[in-house]
Amino acid sequence: MEESRVLHLQKQYQKFSDFYLCYCGHARCEPLHSCGPAVRPNYLLHYILDGSGTYRVEDQEFLLHKGEGFLIEPNRQTFYQAGGEEPWTYLWIGFDGAKCGSCLRSLGLGDGRLTFRCEDGGELLKLVESMLAYSRSDAEADFMLQSLLCRFFAHLARGISRGPEQRMTRRERENLYIHQAMEYIRNNYANGITVADVAGYVALNRSYLFTLFRRVLGVSPQECLTQFRLTWAREQLTLTDASVANIALSCGYQDPQVFSKAFKRLFGVTPVKYRKRDREQARRSLEHLAERAEKAAP
């Protein structure tokens, strides 16, 4: 391998535990240069800037060319090799974190979808070159690398496409929409979002989103959003002494009366009565345990 540039980050680079860069680089390979068979502990994306080569993962093999890329998933044995006549030049980024699978699914990758096509590889190369410039270890470098990683994925999201053999089935596409919508609700239900916001996030009209939720989950998007909010509220009523008004605000309700009515519709009791009943039950349970302990004492 020649003309390669590589950045390896230290193990302690964990400021962004959900999604973070491990290493990156680019290289022009010699004919038939190969890597593997190997198993890696993190995700790895390669993008081919020029030439061609072969990517093999378990029993699948892909012949890839300029403008295409491939995903290596953790703990799967892979092998890849540059072409003999026109060996590839490629760039790569290694990344890890609890939300990597979710980030990849938003691009239509992962879960068996391992290759893609993306136009304008020059922009991807510029982003990797910028990453390589931050080889030092300090707060500025950490934040800049995180920003560049997100920009790399943003560029892929704008330009990625897949061949006919890689297109998602209808069920896979619907499951992806549901996953994206649920993730958005989970992360934003406390911010007063509406079903229109959810539909806008996944780029679907509201009627189709409604149909999709009813068919796949058996509830409407509004019912799902309400359940997230009120389940959180119920936990706060049990675990904290926060006022009902503050709990309402914390789960996305501006009006405490609207919150109380929604809570009663779902749980059959107002928030105030729920808290009183829950704490009375807890008090009786403690008294019962104390009586049992007293009887068991010698």
VMD Tcl script that draws the C-alpha trace (Angstrom):
set ca {
  {0.00 0.00 0.00}
  {1.35 3.44 -0.88}
  {0.53 7.10 -0.39}
  {-1.58 6.29 2.64}
  {-2.55 8.70 5.40}
  {-4.12 7.41 8.61}
  {-5.48 8.88 11.84}
  {-5.93 6.59 14.86}
  {-7.65 8.05 17.90}
  {-6.81 7.06 21.44}
  {-9.05 4.61 23.29}
  {-10.13 7.31 25.73}
  {-11.84 9.23 22.91}
  {-15.28 8.53 24.39}
  {-16.72 12.03 24.84}
  {-19.55 11.11 22.45}
  {-20.46 7.58 23.48}
  {-23.47 7.20 21.16}
  {-21.58 7.82 17.91}
  {-17.89 8.63 17.55}
  {-14.92 8.36 15.24}
  {-12.28 5.67 15.89}
  {-9.95 6.19 12.91}
  {-9.90 7.31 9.31}
  {-7.60 7.52 6.32}
  {-7.16 7.11 2.59}
  {-4.75 5.13 0.43}
  {-3.84 4.12 -3.11}
  {-3.40 0.35 -3.15}
  {-0.98 -1.79 -5.09}
  {-2.43 -4.44 -7.44}
  {-4.07 -7.31 -5.53}
  {-3.31 -5.74 -2.14}
  {-5.66 -7.41 0.36}
  {-6.94 -7.07 3.92}
  {-8.16 -10.08 5.86}
  {-9.79 -12.39 6.44}
  {-10.33 -10.38 9.62}
  {-12.95 -9.54 12.24}
  {-13.18 -5.97 13.52}
  {-14.59 -4.68 16.82}
  {-16.23 -1.57 15.30}
  {-17.99 -0.35 12.14}
  {-15.91 0.56 9.09}
  {-16.99 2.32 5.88}
  {-14.85 2.30 2.72}
  {-15.53 4.55 -0.27}
  {-13.79 3.93 -3.61}
  {-12.31 7.05 -5.17}
  {-10.81 5.28 -8.20}
  {-10.22 1.81 -9.59}
  {-11.95 -1.36 -8.47}
  {-11.72 -4.33 -6.14}
  {-13.58 -7.14 -4.45}
  {-15.31 -7.21 -1.06}
  {-16.22 -10.54 0.52}
  {-18.20 -11.05 3.73}
  {-18.95 -14.63 4.72}
  {-20.71 -16.16 1.66}
  {-21.33 -12.87 -0.21}
  {-18.94 -11.30 -2.72}
  {-19.19 -7.87 -4.36}
  {-17.19 -6.43 -7.26}
  {-17.03 -2.68 -6.62}
  {-15.87 0.32 -8.64}
  {-15.28 4.06 -8.39}
  {-18.15 5.85 -6.68}
  {-19.22 2.81 -4.68}
  {-18.57 1.83 -1.08}
  {-18.96 -0.99 1.39}
  {-19.78 -1.40 5.06}
  {-17.91 -3.70 7.45}
  {-19.97 -4.57 10.52}
  {-18.46 -5.53 13.89}
  {-17.67 -9.18 14.60}
  {-18.18 -10.37 11.02}
  {-15.32 -11.94 9.07}
  {-14.50 -9.97 5.94}
  {-11.92 -9.89 3.17}
  {-11.29 -7.25 0.51}
  {-8.75 -7.02 -2.28}
  {-7.71 -4.42 -4.86}
  {-8.09 -5.24 -8.54}
  {-5.13 -6.60 -10.45}
  {-5.21 -4.16 -13.37}
  {-6.88 -1.08 -11.89}
  {-6.36 -1.33 -8.11}
  {-8.60 0.86 -6.07}
  {-7.87 4.07 -4.24}
  {-10.20 4.44 -1.29}
  {-10.91 6.31 1.88}
  {-12.26 4.87 5.09}
  {-13.71 5.84 8.45}
  {-14.00 3.56 11.48}
  {-16.63 4.48 14.05}
  {-18.47 3.05 17.02}
  {-21.10 3.85 19.66}
  {-24.51 2.81 20.89}
  {-26.38 4.61 18.06}
  {-24.25 3.44 15.11}
  {-26.83 0.91 13.96}
  {-29.53 3.56 14.00}
  {-27.36 6.04 12.08}
  {-26.59 3.43 9.43}
  {-30.22 2.36 9.07}
  {-31.13 5.97 8.37}
  {-28.88 5.64 5.29}
  {-30.40 2.30 4.33}
  {-27.30 0.38 5.41}
  {-26.75 -2.46 7.86}
  {-28.94 -5.49 8.56}
  {-27.58 -7.23 5.46}
  {-27.31 -4.15 3.22}
  {-23.57 -3.72 2.86}
  {-22.83 -1.77 -0.35}
  {-23.89 1.59 -1.74}
  {-23.23 4.21 -4.41}
  {-22.64 7.87 -3.62}
  {-21.88 10.71 -6.01}
  {-19.26 13.42 -5.37}
  {-16.63 11.42 -3.56}
  {-14.46 14.53 -3.67}
  {-16.46 16.02 -0.81}
  {-16.05 12.84 1.25}
  {-12.30 13.00 0.64}
  {-12.20 16.64 1.78}
  {-13.95 15.68 5.00}
  {-11.48 12.87 5.69}
  {-8.58 15.20 4.93}
  {-10.02 17.63 7.47}
  {-10.26 14.81 10.02}
  {-6.62 13.93 9.43}
  {-5.64 17.49 10.33}
  {-6.86 16.98 13.93}
  {-4.29 14.49 15.17}
  {-3.83 16.20 18.53}
  {-5.84 15.31 21.63}
  {-7.73 18.28 23.08}
  {-11.28 19.58 23.41}
  {-11.25 21.49 20.12}
  {-10.11 18.42 18.19}
  {-12.74 16.24 19.86}
  {-15.59 18.57 18.91}
  {-14.28 19.18 15.41}
  {-13.90 15.46 14.70}
  {-17.44 14.84 15.92}
  {-18.69 17.61 13.65}
  {-16.81 16.21 10.67}
  {-18.12 12.70 11.30}
  {-21.69 14.05 11.29}
  {-20.99 16.02 8.10}
  {-19.62 12.84 6.48}
  {-22.87 11.03 7.26}
  {-24.91 14.04 6.14}
  {-23.18 13.95 2.77}
  {-23.86 10.22 2.46}
  {-27.51 10.80 3.38}
  {-27.79 13.34 0.56}
  {-26.03 11.33 -2.12}
  {-26.35 7.65 -1.29}
  {-28.15 5.20 -3.57}
  {-28.15 1.47 -4.08}
  {-28.37 -0.86 -7.04}
  {-31.45 -3.00 -7.81}
  {-30.07 -5.95 -5.85}
  {-29.75 -3.72 -2.78}
  {-33.12 -1.97 -2.84}
  {-35.22 -2.45 0.23}
  {-38.41 -4.45 0.10}
  {-41.66 -2.71 0.94}
  {-41.64 -4.24 4.41}
  {-38.04 -3.16 5.04}
  {-38.85 0.38 3.90}
  {-41.94 0.55 6.12}
  {-39.98 -0.78 9.11}
  {-37.33 1.87 8.48}
  {-39.96 4.63 8.49}
  {-41.43 3.29 11.73}
  {-38.00 3.03 13.33}
  {-37.12 6.61 12.35}
  {-40.48 7.94 13.56}
  {-40.25 6.10 16.88}
  {-36.70 7.31 17.44}
  {-37.79 10.90 16.77}
  {-40.72 10.57 19.19}
  {-38.50 8.98 21.84}
  {-35.96 11.78 21.62}
  {-38.37 14.71 21.30}
  {-41.70 13.90 22.98}
  {-40.86 16.32 25.82}
  {-40.47 19.22 23.38}
  {-44.11 19.69 22.43}
  {-43.79 18.02 19.01}
  {-46.85 17.19 16.93}
  {-47.69 14.37 14.53}
  {-46.97 16.84 11.71}
  {-43.42 17.21 13.08}
  {-43.00 13.42 13.08}
  {-44.30 13.15 9.51}
  {-41.99 15.95 8.39}
  {-38.99 14.26 10.01}
  {-39.51 11.01 8.08}
  {-40.64 12.88 4.93}
  {-44.09 11.24 4.74}
  {-47.55 12.78 4.54}
  {-49.66 12.45 7.70}
  {-52.28 10.12 6.22}
  {-49.66 7.60 5.06}
  {-47.86 7.82 8.41}
  {-51.19 7.12 10.14}
  {-51.84 4.10 7.90}
  {-48.33 2.80 8.50}
  {-48.56 3.09 12.29}
  {-51.97 1.42 12.41}
  {-50.83 -1.47 10.22}
  {-47.44 -2.10 11.85}
  {-47.97 -1.04 15.49}
  {-51.75 -1.16 15.88}
  {-51.92 2.45 17.16}
  {-52.00 5.87 15.55}
  {-48.96 8.22 15.66}
  {-50.88 10.48 18.08}
  {-51.68 7.55 20.39}
  {-48.03 6.50 20.35}
  {-46.85 10.03 21.14}
  {-49.40 10.33 23.96}
  {-48.37 6.98 25.46}
  {-44.71 8.02 25.51}
  {-45.57 11.28 27.26}
  {-47.97 9.90 29.83}
  {-45.85 6.86 30.69}
  {-43.00 9.24 31.47}
  {-45.39 11.41 33.51}
  {-46.58 8.40 35.51}
  {-42.97 7.56 36.40}
  {-42.35 11.13 37.52}
  {-45.47 11.11 39.71}
  {-44.17 7.99 41.40}
  {-40.50 8.87 41.73}
  {-40.49 12.64 42.35}
  {-42.27 15.35 44.31}
  {-42.46 17.66 41.30}
  {-45.75 19.50 40.86}
  {-48.28 18.25 38.32}
  {-47.77 21.46 36.31}
  {-44.01 20.90 36.09}
  {-44.44 17.25 35.16}
  {-46.88 18.30 32.43}
  {-44.30 20.70 31.00}
  {-41.53 18.08 31.21}
  {-43.44 15.71 28.93}
  {-44.60 18.24 26.35}
  {-47.91 19.61 27.72}
  {-48.15 23.39 28.08}
  {-51.57 23.25 29.74}
  {-51.81 21.21 33.00}
  {-55.58 20.76 32.52}
  {-55.10 19.22 29.07}
  {-52.43 16.98 30.60}
  {-54.72 15.89 33.45}
  {-57.57 15.04 31.08}
  {-55.25 13.00 28.82}
  {-53.78 11.21 31.85}
  {-57.25 10.29 33.14}
  {-58.34 9.00 29.72}
  {-55.33 6.65 29.57}
  {-55.05 5.53 33.21}
  {-58.59 6.08 34.51}
  {-57.57 8.49 37.26}
  {-56.24 12.06 37.52}
  {-52.50 12.65 38.14}
  {-53.19 13.91 41.68}
  {-55.27 10.87 42.58}
  {-52.77 8.54 40.92}
  {-49.91 9.91 43.02}
  {-51.99 9.70 46.22}
  {-53.09 6.13 45.45}
  {-49.59 5.03 44.46}
  {-48.05 6.38 47.65}
  {-50.80 4.92 49.81}
  {-50.15 1.53 48.26}
  {-46.42 1.94 48.89}
  {-47.11 2.90 52.53}
  {-49.29 -0.17 53.09}
  {-46.67 -2.41 51.49}
  {-44.00 -1.06 53.83}
  {-46.25 -1.53 56.84}
  {-46.96 -5.12 55.76}
  {-43.26 -5.85 55.36}
  {-42.56 -4.34 58.79}
  {-45.26 -6.54 60.39}
  {-43.83 -9.65 58.74}
  {-40.34 -8.74 59.93}
  {-41.62 -8.18 63.47}
  {-43.38 -11.55 63.55}
  {-40.30 -13.30 62.21}
  {-38.04 -11.77 64.86}
  {-37.02 -14.18 67.72}
}
mol new
graphics top color blue
foreach p $ca { graphics top sphere $p radius 0.5 }
foreach p [lrange $ca 0 end-1] q [lrange $ca 1 end] { graphics top cylinder $p $q radius 0.2 }
display resetview
